[in-house]
Amino acid sequence: MTEAQKRGYRGEQVVAAQYRKRGCVICTANFRVTTGELDLVVFDGTYLRFTEVKTRSPDAGFAPSEAVDYEKQKRLVSAARAYCKAAKIEDGTPVRFDIAEVYMRTLRDYDINIIEDAFFDDSFPREYEKKKRLKK
């Protein structure tokens, strides 16, 4: 494993730990399909969060989130659709696409910035759909 791969893997680990501290459940990590990969799929009790983790050194010269351009977003949305189908996620489940920036000085010294709802795709619900009840 290269140093960059070690740093990326460690970044995913510390972001998952951060979500767990918030009371979230990690549904899966590194879900891969032909169209892309989801680093973390997290459920916070309300939202299913598809989280892209970007790990950089603090002196990288640009924000890690800048690497998640429109093309990357399209691949993430496609992978999220595939995940929902494979995991049989209920249609009305609201989703968010988060970007987690990890600024890693060493494997044990880092800062995390989670950008919640960093981008959105209209094919997913933002809130739970209120089901209409039929009156008898």
A tleap script that builds the chain and sets N, CA, C and O, in Angstrom:
source leaprc.protein.ff14SB
mol = sequence {
  NMET THR GLU ALA GLN LYS ARG GLY TYR ARG
  GLY GLU GLN VAL VAL ALA ALA GLN TYR ARG
  LYS ARG GLY CYS VAL ILE CYS THR ALA ASN
  PHE ARG VAL THR THR GLY GLU LEU ASP LEU
  VAL VAL PHE ASP GLY THR TYR LEU ARG PHE
  THR GLU VAL LYS THR ARG SER PRO ASP ALA
  GLY PHE ALA PRO SER GLU ALA VAL ASP TYR
  GLU LYS GLN LYS ARG LEU VAL SER ALA ALA
  ARG ALA TYR CYS LYS ALA ALA LYS ILE GLU
  ASP GLY THR PRO VAL ARG PHE ASP ILE ALA
  GLU VAL TYR MET ARG THR LEU ARG ASP TYR
  ASP ILE ASN ILE ILE GLU ASP ALA PHE PHE
  ASP ASP SER PHE PRO ARG GLU TYR GLU LYS
  LYS LYS ARG LEU LYS CLYS
}
set mol.1.N position { 0.849 -1.177 0.000 }
set mol.1.CA position { 0.000 0.000 0.000 }
set mol.1.C position { 0.896 1.242 0.000 }
set mol.1.O position { 1.827 1.345 0.799 }
set mol.2.N position { 0.606 2.179 -0.899 }
set mol.2.CA position { 1.412 3.394 -0.973 }
set mol.2.C position { 1.098 4.317 0.206 }
set mol.2.O position { 0.106 4.115 0.907 }
set mol.3.N position { 1.926 5.311 0.422 }
set mol.3.CA position { 1.684 6.284 1.494 }
set mol.3.C position { 0.367 7.022 1.277 }
set mol.3.O position { -0.376 7.266 2.227 }
set mol.4.N position { 0.083 7.374 0.037 }
set mol.4.CA position { -1.179 8.067 -0.265 }
set mol.4.C position { -2.372 7.167 0.053 }
set mol.4.O position { -3.375 7.639 0.587 }
set mol.5.N position { -2.272 5.876 -0.269 }
set mol.5.CA position { -3.353 4.933 0.038 }
set mol.5.C position { -3.531 4.770 1.541 }
set mol.5.O position { -4.658 4.710 2.033 }
set mol.6.N position { -2.414 4.699 2.277 }
set mol.6.CA position { -2.483 4.609 3.745 }
set mol.6.C position { -3.163 5.842 4.327 }
set mol.6.O position { -4.004 5.738 5.221 }
set mol.7.N position { -2.792 7.004 3.814 }
set mol.7.CA position { -3.375 8.256 4.289 }
set mol.7.C position { -4.880 8.287 3.986 }
set mol.7.O position { -5.674 8.691 4.836 }
set mol.8.N position { -5.270 7.862 2.780 }
set mol.8.CA position { -6.679 7.832 2.409 }
set mol.8.C position { -7.488 6.861 3.259 }
set mol.8.O position { -8.592 7.180 3.701 }
set mol.9.N position { -6.934 5.683 3.483 }
set mol.9.CA position { -7.602 4.687 4.314 }
set mol.9.C position { -7.762 5.196 5.738 }
set mol.9.O position { -8.822 5.043 6.346 }
set mol.10.N position { -6.705 5.799 6.265 }
set mol.10.CA position { -6.767 6.355 7.625 }
set mol.10.C position { -7.801 7.479 7.693 }
set mol.10.O position { -8.528 7.596 8.680 }
set mol.11.N position { -7.867 8.295 6.660 }
set mol.11.CA position { -8.865 9.361 6.609 }
set mol.11.C position { -10.276 8.813 6.706 }
set mol.11.O position { -11.110 9.363 7.426 }
set mol.12.N position { -10.551 7.733 5.988 }
set mol.12.CA position { -11.872 7.110 6.051 }
set mol.12.C position { -12.154 6.572 7.450 }
set mol.12.O position { -13.278 6.676 7.942 }
set mol.13.N position { -11.141 6.002 8.089 }
set mol.13.CA position { -11.313 5.475 9.441 }
set mol.13.C position { -11.671 6.579 10.436 }
set mol.13.O position { -12.578 6.407 11.251 }
set mol.14.N position { -10.965 7.710 10.375 }
set mol.14.CA position { -11.217 8.763 11.361 }
set mol.14.C position { -12.554 9.455 11.108 }
set mol.14.O position { -13.201 9.906 12.053 }
set mol.15.N position { -12.972 9.544 9.857 }
set mol.15.CA position { -14.289 10.122 9.565 }
set mol.15.C position { -15.385 9.183 10.069 }
set mol.15.O position { -16.371 9.642 10.646 }
set mol.16.N position { -15.226 7.883 9.859 }
set mol.16.CA position { -16.199 6.920 10.370 }
set mol.16.C position { -16.297 7.023 11.890 }
set mol.16.O position { -17.394 6.976 12.447 }
set mol.17.N position { -15.169 7.160 12.554 }
set mol.17.CA position { -15.169 7.312 14.017 }
set mol.17.C position { -15.886 8.597 14.434 }
set mol.17.O position { -16.598 8.613 15.438 }
set mol.18.N position { -15.702 9.657 13.676 }
set mol.18.CA position { -16.371 10.933 13.967 }
set mol.18.C position { -17.885 10.775 13.855 }
set mol.18.O position { -18.623 11.254 14.715 }
set mol.19.N position { -18.352 10.107 12.801 }
set mol.19.CA position { -19.784 9.859 12.648 }
set mol.19.C position { -20.308 9.002 13.806 }
set mol.19.O position { -21.386 9.273 14.335 }
set mol.20.N position { -19.554 7.973 14.200 }
set mol.20.CA position { -19.995 7.121 15.319 }
set mol.20.C position { -20.133 7.932 16.598 }
set mol.20.O position { -21.065 7.715 17.372 }
set mol.21.N position { -19.210 8.869 16.828 }
set mol.21.CA position { -19.293 9.728 18.017 }
set mol.21.C position { -20.573 10.546 18.007 }
set mol.21.O position { -21.110 10.878 19.064 }
set mol.22.N position { -21.058 10.870 16.829 }
set mol.22.CA position { -22.304 11.628 16.682 }
set mol.22.C position { -23.544 10.748 16.814 }
set mol.22.O position { -24.668 11.245 16.751 }
set mol.23.N position { -23.343 9.443 16.997 }
set mol.23.CA position { -24.461 8.525 17.143 }
set mol.23.C position { -24.946 7.915 15.846 }
set mol.23.O position { -26.016 7.309 15.807 }
set mol.24.N position { -24.185 8.064 14.801 }
set mol.24.CA position { -24.560 7.527 13.490 }
set mol.24.C position { -24.122 6.067 13.363 }
set mol.24.O position { -23.261 5.587 14.099 }
set mol.25.N position { -24.739 5.389 12.415 }
set mol.25.CA position { -24.394 4.002 12.108 }
set mol.25.C position { -23.702 3.972 10.749 }
set mol.25.O position { -24.203 4.538 9.777 }
set mol.26.N position { -22.559 3.313 10.688 }
set mol.26.CA position { -21.867 3.139 9.410 }
set mol.26.C position { -22.488 1.918 8.739 }
set mol.26.O position { -22.335 0.794 9.217 }
set mol.27.N position { -23.183 2.142 7.639 }
set mol.27.CA position { -23.855 1.046 6.920 }
set mol.27.C position { -22.860 0.233 6.108 }
set mol.27.O position { -22.914 -0.996 6.091 }
set mol.28.N position { -21.959 0.924 5.442 }
set mol.28.CA position { -20.935 0.237 4.658 }
set mol.28.C position { -19.809 1.213 4.342 }
set mol.28.O position { -19.976 2.431 4.413 }
set mol.29.N position { -18.677 0.654 3.997 }
set mol.29.CA position { -17.531 1.455 3.559 }
set mol.29.C position { -17.025 0.860 2.252 }
set mol.29.O position { -17.052 -0.353 2.049 }
set mol.30.N position { -16.568 1.733 1.380 }
set mol.30.CA position { -15.971 1.330 0.112 }
set mol.30.C position { -16.895 0.456 -0.739 }
set mol.30.O position { -16.496 -0.601 -1.226 }
set mol.31.N position { -18.126 0.916 -0.905 }
set mol.31.CA position { -19.078 0.235 -1.778 }
set mol.31.C position { -18.689 0.549 -3.214 }
set mol.31.O position { -18.657 1.710 -3.621 }
set mol.32.N position { -18.393 -0.503 -3.982 }
set mol.32.CA position { -17.912 -0.305 -5.355 }
set mol.32.C position { -18.883 -0.871 -6.382 }
set mol.32.O position { -19.423 -1.966 -6.226 }
set mol.33.N position { -19.084 -0.094 -7.428 }
set mol.33.CA position { -19.808 -0.535 -8.618 }
set mol.33.C position { -19.005 -0.034 -9.813 }
set mol.33.O position { -18.038 0.709 -9.647 }
set mol.34.N position { -19.398 -0.435 -11.006 }
set mol.34.CA position { -18.624 -0.050 -12.186 }
set mol.34.C position { -18.592 1.459 -12.396 }
set mol.34.O position { -17.638 1.984 -12.969 }
set mol.35.N position { -19.627 2.163 -11.938 }
set mol.35.CA position { -19.687 3.611 -12.157 }
set mol.35.C position { -18.944 4.425 -11.101 }
set mol.35.O position { -18.724 5.620 -11.295 }
set mol.36.N position { -18.559 3.808 -10.003 }
set mol.36.CA position { -17.853 4.574 -8.975 }
set mol.36.C position { -17.813 3.854 -7.642 }
set mol.36.O position { -18.142 2.672 -7.537 }
set mol.37.N position { -17.401 4.596 -6.631 }
set mol.37.CA position { -17.252 4.049 -5.286 }
set mol.37.C position { -17.800 5.040 -4.272 }
set mol.37.O position { -17.660 6.253 -4.425 }
set mol.38.N position { -18.428 4.498 -3.233 }
set mol.38.CA position { -18.872 5.299 -2.100 }
set mol.38.C position { -17.926 5.004 -0.942 }
set mol.38.O position { -17.796 3.856 -0.518 }
set mol.39.N position { -17.269 6.040 -0.433 }
set mol.39.CA position { -16.329 5.818 0.673 }
set mol.39.C position { -17.052 5.350 1.924 }
set mol.39.O position { -16.682 4.336 2.516 }
set mol.40.N position { -18.087 6.089 2.331 }
set mol.40.CA position { -18.871 5.731 3.513 }
set mol.40.C position { -20.350 5.929 3.237 }
set mol.40.O position { -20.750 6.910 2.609 }
set mol.41.N position { -21.157 4.994 3.709 }
set mol.41.CA position { -22.606 5.159 3.718 }
set mol.41.C position { -23.003 5.135 5.188 }
set mol.41.O position { -22.738 4.168 5.902 }
set mol.42.N position { -23.642 6.213 5.626 }
set mol.42.CA position { -23.894 6.448 7.040 }
set mol.42.C position { -25.371 6.747 7.246 }
set mol.42.O position { -25.977 7.469 6.454 }
set mol.43.N position { -25.956 6.194 8.310 }
set mol.43.CA position { -27.335 6.536 8.662 }
set mol.43.C position { -27.311 7.271 9.991 }
set mol.43.O position { -26.770 6.774 10.979 }
set mol.44.N position { -27.907 8.468 10.005 }
set mol.44.CA position { -27.886 9.285 11.221 }
set mol.44.C position { -29.213 9.268 11.980 }
set mol.44.O position { -29.411 10.054 12.906 }
set mol.45.N position { -30.112 8.379 11.589 }
set mol.45.CA position { -31.415 8.306 12.231 }
set mol.45.C position { -32.497 8.979 11.401 }
set mol.45.O position { -33.682 8.679 11.550 }
set mol.46.N position { -32.088 9.879 10.534 }
set mol.46.CA position { -33.006 10.566 9.627 }
set mol.46.C position { -32.546 10.427 8.188 }
set mol.46.O position { -33.324 10.036 7.318 }
set mol.47.N position { -31.296 10.740 7.936 }
set mol.47.CA position { -30.748 10.764 6.579 }
set mol.47.C position { -29.798 9.599 6.332 }
set mol.47.O position { -29.056 9.168 7.215 }
set mol.48.N position { -29.848 9.113 5.110 }
set mol.48.CA position { -28.822 8.207 4.616 }
set mol.48.C position { -27.784 9.114 3.968 }
set mol.48.O position { -28.082 9.803 2.993 }
set mol.49.N position { -26.583 9.115 4.500 }
set mol.49.CA position { -25.534 10.018 4.033 }
set mol.49.C position { -24.504 9.241 3.210 }
set mol.49.O position { -23.927 8.254 3.668 }
set mol.50.N position { -24.297 9.711 2.005 }
set mol.50.CA position { -23.244 9.172 1.162 }
set mol.50.C position { -22.072 10.136 1.291 }
set mol.50.O position { -22.138 11.275 0.829 }
set mol.51.N position { -21.012 9.674 1.915 }
set mol.51.CA position { -19.912 10.564 2.267 }
set mol.51.C position { -18.669 10.254 1.455 }
set mol.51.O position { -18.156 9.134 1.469 }
set mol.52.N position { -18.199 11.263 0.753 }
set mol.52.CA position { -16.936 11.185 0.019 }
set mol.52.C position { -15.855 11.742 0.932 }
set mol.52.O position { -15.942 12.886 1.380 }
set mol.53.N position { -14.835 10.935 1.207 }
set mol.53.CA position { -13.752 11.349 2.094 }
set mol.53.C position { -12.555 11.749 1.247 }
set mol.53.O position { -12.091 10.978 0.406 }
set mol.54.N position { -12.065 12.951 1.473 }
set mol.54.CA position { -10.873 13.445 0.773 }
set mol.54.C position { -9.830 13.796 1.821 }
set mol.54.O position { -10.055 14.645 2.684 }
set mol.55.N position { -8.692 13.134 1.733 }
set mol.55.CA position { -7.622 13.325 2.707 }
set mol.55.C position { -6.427 13.965 2.020 }
set mol.55.O position { -5.960 13.495 0.983 }
set mol.56.N position { -5.951 15.028 2.608 }
set mol.56.CA position { -4.799 15.758 2.073 }
set mol.56.C position { -3.904 16.198 3.224 }
set mol.56.O position { -4.325 16.225 4.380 }
set mol.57.N position { -2.685 16.536 2.895 }
set mol.57.CA position { -1.813 17.152 3.894 }
set mol.57.C position { -2.237 18.616 4.023 }
set mol.57.O position { -2.791 19.178 3.078 }
set mol.58.N position { -1.987 19.240 5.169 }
set mol.58.CA position { -2.419 20.629 5.361 }
set mol.58.C position { -1.802 21.612 4.366 }
set mol.58.O position { -2.367 22.680 4.133 }
set mol.59.N position { -0.665 21.277 3.781 }
set mol.59.CA position { 0.007 22.186 2.853 }
set mol.59.C position { -0.276 21.833 1.383 }
set mol.59.O position { 0.510 22.176 0.500 }
set mol.60.N position { -1.394 21.149 1.125 }
set mol.60.CA position { -1.727 20.709 -0.240 }
set mol.60.C position { -1.970 21.883 -1.182 }
set mol.60.O position { -1.801 21.738 -2.392 }
set mol.61.N position { -2.360 23.032 -0.659 }
set mol.61.CA position { -2.554 24.199 -1.502 }
set mol.61.C position { -3.983 24.402 -1.984 }
set mol.61.O position { -4.286 25.422 -2.604 }
set mol.62.N position { -4.861 23.451 -1.709 }
set mol.62.CA position { -6.268 23.592 -2.073 }
set mol.62.C position { -7.107 22.746 -1.120 }
set mol.62.O position { -6.613 21.804 -0.500 }
set mol.63.N position { -8.374 23.099 -1.020 }
set mol.63.CA position { -9.277 22.355 -0.146 }
set mol.63.C position { -9.550 20.978 -0.745 }
set mol.63.O position { -9.760 20.867 -1.953 }
set mol.64.N position { -9.552 19.940 0.067 }
set mol.64.CA position { -9.826 18.601 -0.450 }
set mol.64.C position { -11.165 18.510 -1.194 }
set mol.64.O position { -11.286 17.764 -2.166 }
set mol.65.N position { -12.160 19.262 -0.741 }
set mol.65.CA position { -13.484 19.205 -1.379 }
set mol.65.C position { -13.455 19.679 -2.827 }
set mol.65.O position { -14.346 19.340 -3.605 }
set mol.66.N position { -12.448 20.454 -3.194 }
set mol.66.CA position { -12.341 20.934 -4.574 }
set mol.66.C position { -12.133 19.788 -5.562 }
set mol.66.O position { -12.357 19.954 -6.761 }
set mol.67.N position { -11.708 18.629 -5.066 }
set mol.67.CA position { -11.506 17.471 -5.930 }
set mol.67.C position { -12.827 16.792 -6.300 }
set mol.67.O position { -12.859 15.916 -7.164 }
set mol.68.N position { -13.909 17.198 -5.644 }
set mol.68.CA position { -15.222 16.608 -5.932 }
set mol.68.C position { -15.940 17.524 -6.927 }
set mol.68.O position { -16.831 18.294 -6.566 }
set mol.69.N position { -15.527 17.415 -8.175 }
set mol.69.CA position { -16.109 18.249 -9.232 }
set mol.69.C position { -17.412 17.631 -9.739 }
set mol.69.O position { -17.865 16.613 -9.216 }
set mol.70.N position { -18.002 18.239 -10.746 }
set mol.70.CA position { -19.294 17.800 -11.269 }
set mol.70.C position { -19.243 16.354 -11.752 }
set mol.70.O position { -20.176 15.590 -11.502 }
set mol.71.N position { -18.181 15.970 -12.432 }
set mol.71.CA position { -18.067 14.589 -12.925 }
set mol.71.C position { -17.995 13.596 -11.766 }
set mol.71.O position { -18.617 12.535 -11.813 }
set mol.72.N position { -17.243 13.938 -10.738 }
set mol.72.CA position { -17.146 13.075 -9.553 }
set mol.72.C position { -18.508 12.979 -8.878 }
set mol.72.O position { -18.906 11.899 -8.442 }
set mol.73.N position { -19.225 14.092 -8.787 }
set mol.73.CA position { -20.558 14.086 -8.197 }
set mol.73.C position { -21.491 13.146 -8.959 }
set mol.73.O position { -22.258 12.403 -8.347 }
set mol.74.N position { -21.428 13.175 -10.294 }
set mol.74.CA position { -22.269 12.284 -11.100 }
set mol.74.C position { -21.955 10.819 -10.802 }
set mol.74.O position { -22.867 9.997 -10.708 }
set mol.75.N position { -20.679 10.488 -10.654 }
set mol.75.CA position { -20.298 9.109 -10.336 }
set mol.75.C position { -20.797 8.712 -8.940 }
set mol.75.O position { -21.231 7.579 -8.729 }
set mol.76.N position { -20.730 9.651 -7.993 }
set mol.76.CA position { -21.214 9.368 -6.636 }
set mol.76.C position { -22.725 9.138 -6.633 }
set mol.76.O position { -23.214 8.230 -5.961 }
set mol.77.N position { -23.459 9.952 -7.376 }
set mol.77.CA position { -24.913 9.800 -7.457 }
set mol.77.C position { -25.260 8.453 -8.081 }
set mol.77.O position { -26.162 7.763 -7.605 }
set mol.78.N position { -24.562 8.079 -9.129 }
set mol.78.CA position { -24.802 6.794 -9.778 }
set mol.78.C position { -24.522 5.641 -8.812 }
set mol.78.O position { -25.304 4.694 -8.735 }
set mol.79.N position { -23.429 5.715 -8.089 }
set mol.79.CA position { -23.094 4.679 -7.109 }
set mol.79.C position { -24.128 4.651 -5.985 }
set mol.79.O position { -24.469 3.579 -5.485 }
set mol.80.N position { -24.628 5.819 -5.583 }
set mol.80.CA position { -25.647 5.888 -4.534 }
set mol.80.C position { -26.943 5.210 -4.992 }
set mol.80.O position { -27.584 4.502 -4.216 }
set mol.81.N position { -27.318 5.426 -6.231 }
set mol.81.CA position { -28.507 4.748 -6.778 }
set mol.81.C position { -28.313 3.229 -6.732 }
set mol.81.O position { -29.212 2.489 -6.334 }
set mol.82.N position { -27.136 2.784 -7.142 }
set mol.82.CA position { -26.846 1.351 -7.128 }
set mol.82.C position { -26.877 0.805 -5.699 }
set mol.82.O position { -27.373 -0.297 -5.467 }
set mol.83.N position { -26.361 1.558 -4.762 }
set mol.83.CA position { -26.378 1.118 -3.361 }
set mol.83.C position { -27.812 0.984 -2.862 }
set mol.83.O position { -28.166 -0.020 -2.244 }
set mol.84.N position { -28.633 1.993 -3.127 }
set mol.84.CA position { -30.024 1.959 -2.672 }
set mol.84.C position { -30.757 0.747 -3.238 }
set mol.84.O position { -31.558 0.114 -2.550 }
set mol.85.N position { -30.476 0.436 -4.487 }
set mol.85.CA position { -31.112 -0.724 -5.114 }
set mol.85.C position { -30.599 -2.013 -4.468 }
set mol.85.O position { -31.389 -2.889 -4.118 }
set mol.86.N position { -29.288 -2.128 -4.313 }
set mol.86.CA position { -28.692 -3.350 -3.754 }
set mol.86.C position { -29.101 -3.565 -2.297 }
set mol.86.O position { -29.327 -4.699 -1.873 }
set mol.87.N position { -29.196 -2.476 -1.536 }
set mol.87.CA position { -29.527 -2.578 -0.111 }
set mol.87.C position { -31.033 -2.525 0.142 }
set mol.87.O position { -31.482 -2.594 1.286 }
set mol.88.N position { -31.811 -2.401 -0.945 }
set mol.88.CA position { -33.273 -2.329 -0.853 }
set mol.88.C position { -33.717 -1.216 0.091 }
set mol.88.O position { -34.539 -1.419 0.985 }
set mol.89.N position { -33.147 -0.037 -0.136 }
set mol.89.CA position { -33.491 1.133 0.661 }
set mol.89.C position { -34.871 1.622 0.245 }
set mol.89.O position { -35.169 1.726 -0.945 }
set mol.90.N position { -35.696 1.916 1.215 }
set mol.90.CA position { -37.057 2.398 0.960 }
set mol.90.C position { -37.021 3.677 0.137 }
set mol.90.O position { -36.212 4.569 0.394 }
set mol.91.N position { -37.900 3.761 -0.852 }
set mol.91.CA position { -37.909 4.900 -1.774 }
set mol.91.C position { -37.975 6.261 -1.104 }
set mol.91.O position { -37.338 7.197 -1.587 }
set mol.92.N position { -38.707 6.413 -0.026 }
set mol.92.CA position { -38.875 7.727 0.593 }
set mol.92.C position { -37.769 8.138 1.543 }
set mol.92.O position { -37.860 9.195 2.167 }
set mol.93.N position { -36.729 7.331 1.671 }
set mol.93.CA position { -35.647 7.646 2.611 }
set mol.93.C position { -34.858 8.859 2.120 }
set mol.93.O position { -34.308 8.838 1.018 }
set mol.94.N position { -34.801 9.916 2.935 }
set mol.94.CA position { -34.053 11.101 2.494 }
set mol.94.C position { -32.549 10.865 2.543 }
set mol.94.O position { -32.043 10.167 3.423 }
set mol.95.N position { -31.849 11.455 1.589 }
set mol.95.CA position { -30.401 11.276 1.513 }
set mol.95.C position { -29.692 12.627 1.521 }
set mol.95.O position { -30.275 13.672 1.232 }
set mol.96.N position { -28.438 12.556 1.856 }
set mol.96.CA position { -27.530 13.695 1.767 }
set mol.96.C position { -26.226 13.200 1.174 }
set mol.96.O position { -25.827 12.049 1.354 }
set mol.97.N position { -25.581 14.098 0.467 }
set mol.97.CA position { -24.235 13.827 -0.019 }
set mol.97.C position { -23.298 14.745 0.750 }
set mol.97.O position { -23.323 15.964 0.580 }
set mol.98.N position { -22.479 14.147 1.593 }
set mol.98.CA position { -21.518 14.895 2.398 }
set mol.98.C position { -20.120 14.738 1.799 }
set mol.98.O position { -19.819 13.756 1.120 }
set mol.99.N position { -19.289 15.722 2.069 }
set mol.99.CA position { -17.863 15.614 1.750 }
set mol.99.C position { -17.107 15.807 3.052 }
set mol.99.O position { -17.295 16.806 3.747 }
set mol.100.N position { -16.263 14.858 3.376 }
set mol.100.CA position { -15.440 14.957 4.576 }
set mol.100.C position { -14.018 15.293 4.153 }
set mol.100.O position { -13.372 14.534 3.429 }
set mol.101.N position { -13.543 16.439 4.615 }
set mol.101.CA position { -12.168 16.854 4.353 }
set mol.101.C position { -11.325 16.459 5.569 }
set mol.101.O position { -11.649 16.811 6.704 }
set mol.102.N position { -10.261 15.739 5.319 }
set mol.102.CA position { -9.342 15.363 6.389 }
set mol.102.C position { -7.989 15.984 6.055 }
set mol.102.O position { -7.387 15.688 5.023 }
set mol.103.N position { -7.533 16.843 6.947 }
set mol.103.CA position { -6.213 17.463 6.813 }
set mol.103.C position { -5.284 16.683 7.738 }
set mol.103.O position { -5.325 16.850 8.957 }
set mol.104.N position { -4.443 15.828 7.149 }
set mol.104.CA position { -3.653 14.900 7.927 }
set mol.104.C position { -2.181 15.304 7.955 }
set mol.104.O position { -1.500 15.315 6.930 }
set mol.105.N position { -1.714 15.636 9.154 }
set mol.105.CA position { -0.292 15.938 9.348 }
set mol.105.C position { 0.489 14.634 9.536 }
set mol.105.O position { 1.543 14.434 8.932 }
set mol.106.N position { -0.049 13.754 10.383 }
set mol.106.CA position { 0.478 12.398 10.553 }
set mol.106.C position { -0.740 11.480 10.683 }
set mol.106.O position { -1.875 11.956 10.709 }
set mol.107.N position { -0.509 10.174 10.764 }
set mol.107.CA position { -1.632 9.244 10.875 }
set mol.107.C position { -2.425 9.418 12.168 }
set mol.107.O position { -3.552 8.934 12.279 }
set mol.108.N position { -1.832 10.112 13.148 }
set mol.108.CA position { -2.525 10.345 14.422 }
set mol.108.C position { -2.808 11.823 14.697 }
set mol.108.O position { -3.393 12.159 15.726 }
set mol.109.N position { -2.405 12.684 13.806 }
set mol.109.CA position { -2.582 14.126 13.989 }
set mol.109.C position { -3.294 14.683 12.757 }
set mol.109.O position { -2.705 14.780 11.680 }
set mol.110.N position { -4.555 15.043 12.925 }
set mol.110.CA position { -5.377 15.454 11.784 }
set mol.110.C position { -6.518 16.359 12.238 }
set mol.110.O position { -6.842 16.426 13.424 }
set mol.111.N position { -7.107 17.038 11.297 }
set mol.111.CA position { -8.320 17.832 11.503 }
set mol.111.C position { -9.354 17.342 10.493 }
set mol.111.O position { -9.022 16.979 9.364 }
set mol.112.N position { -10.616 17.341 10.928 }
set mol.112.CA position { -11.712 16.887 10.063 }
set mol.112.C position { -12.710 18.025 9.886 }
set mol.112.O position { -13.051 18.726 10.838 }
set mol.113.N position { -13.168 18.194 8.657 }
set mol.113.CA position { -14.242 19.140 8.341 }
set mol.113.C position { -15.270 18.389 7.502 }
set mol.113.O position { -14.997 18.019 6.361 }
set mol.114.N position { -16.456 18.166 8.072 }
set mol.114.CA position { -17.508 17.477 7.335 }
set mol.114.C position { -18.458 18.520 6.761 }
set mol.114.O position { -19.098 19.267 7.502 }
set mol.115.N position { -18.542 18.562 5.455 }
set mol.115.CA position { -19.444 19.484 4.763 }
set mol.115.C position { -20.735 18.718 4.506 }
set mol.115.O position { -20.812 17.889 3.599 }
set mol.116.N position { -21.744 19.009 5.318 }
set mol.116.CA position { -23.015 18.303 5.195 }
set mol.116.C position { -23.806 18.858 4.019 }
set mol.116.O position { -23.810 20.062 3.764 }
set mol.117.N position { -24.478 17.950 3.308 }
set mol.117.CA position { -25.317 18.348 2.173 }
set mol.117.C position { -24.512 19.178 1.175 }
set mol.117.O position { -24.970 20.220 0.705 }
set mol.118.N position { -23.313 18.705 0.859 }
set mol.118.CA position { -22.369 19.443 0.005 }
set mol.118.C position { -22.897 19.632 -1.406 }
set mol.118.O position { -22.617 20.644 -2.050 }
set mol.119.N position { -23.663 18.657 -1.887 }
set mol.119.CA position { -24.329 18.782 -3.188 }
set mol.119.C position { -25.552 17.890 -3.142 }
set mol.119.O position { -25.710 17.097 -2.215 }
set mol.120.N position { -26.419 18.014 -4.136 }
set mol.120.CA position { -27.658 17.262 -4.119 }
set mol.120.C position { -28.057 16.860 -5.525 }
set mol.120.O position { -27.690 17.515 -6.501 }
set mol.121.N position { -28.808 15.781 -5.617 }
set mol.121.CA position { -29.365 15.338 -6.888 }
set mol.121.C position { -30.873 15.203 -6.698 }
set mol.121.O position { -31.330 14.574 -5.743 }
set mol.122.N position { -31.631 15.784 -7.596 }
set mol.122.CA position { -33.090 15.818 -7.461 }
set mol.122.C position { -33.760 14.453 -7.552 }
set mol.122.O position { -34.949 14.339 -7.254 }
set mol.123.N position { -33.036 13.422 -7.952 }
set mol.123.CA position { -33.656 12.103 -8.032 }
set mol.123.C position { -33.818 11.463 -6.649 }
set mol.123.O position { -34.453 10.415 -6.528 }
set mol.124.N position { -33.257 12.076 -5.617 }
set mol.124.CA position { -33.377 11.581 -4.246 }
set mol.124.C position { -34.232 12.534 -3.424 }
set mol.124.O position { -34.184 13.746 -3.636 }
set mol.125.N position { -35.020 11.997 -2.479 }
set mol.125.CA position { -35.807 12.881 -1.602 }
set mol.125.C position { -34.912 13.556 -0.568 }
set mol.125.O position { -33.927 12.984 -0.101 }
set mol.126.N position { -35.282 14.793 -0.222 }
set mol.126.CA position { -34.562 15.531 0.821 }
set mol.126.C position { -35.186 15.317 2.188 }
set mol.126.O position { -34.500 15.394 3.207 }
set mol.127.N position { -36.476 15.049 2.213 }
set mol.127.CA position { -37.190 14.824 3.464 }
set mol.127.C position { -38.051 13.584 3.312 }
set mol.127.O position { -38.348 13.142 2.203 }
set mol.128.N position { -38.447 13.029 4.465 }
set mol.128.CA position { -39.358 11.889 4.383 }
set mol.128.C position { -40.642 12.325 3.725 }
set mol.128.O position { -41.211 13.367 4.050 }
set mol.129.N position { -41.090 11.506 2.791 }
set mol.129.CA position { -42.357 11.786 2.140 }
set mol.129.C position { -43.472 11.426 3.119 }
set mol.129.O position { -43.488 10.339 3.697 }
set mol.130.N position { -44.392 12.353 3.288 }
set mol.130.CA position { -45.506 12.090 4.185 }
set mol.130.C position { -46.510 11.228 3.442 }
set mol.130.O position { -47.061 11.623 2.414 }
set mol.131.N position { -46.727 10.065 3.978 }
set mol.131.CA position { -47.656 9.136 3.339 }
set mol.131.C position { -49.082 9.560 3.663 }
set mol.131.O position { -49.420 9.829 4.816 }
set mol.132.N position { -49.895 9.613 2.645 }
set mol.132.CA position { -51.305 9.960 2.829 }
set mol.132.C position { -52.029 8.742 3.402 }
set mol.132.O position { -51.884 7.621 2.915 }
set mol.133.N position { -52.795 8.993 4.428 }
set mol.133.CA position { -53.576 7.920 5.007 }
set mol.133.C position { -54.988 7.975 4.438 }
set mol.133.O position { -55.612 9.032 4.345 }
set mol.134.N position { -55.451 6.827 4.072 }
set mol.134.CA position { -56.810 6.737 3.557 }
set mol.134.C position { -57.795 6.689 4.704 }
set mol.134.O position { -57.599 5.957 5.675 }
set mol.135.N position { -58.843 7.463 4.591 }
set mol.135.CA position { -59.880 7.438 5.626 }
set mol.135.C position { -60.836 6.301 5.318 }
set mol.135.O position { -61.218 6.082 4.169 }
set mol.136.N position { -61.209 5.592 6.350 }
set mol.136.CA position { -62.142 4.466 6.174 }
set mol.136.C position { -63.554 4.918 6.394 }
set mol.136.O position { -64.483 4.116 6.292 }
savepdb mol mol.pdb
quit
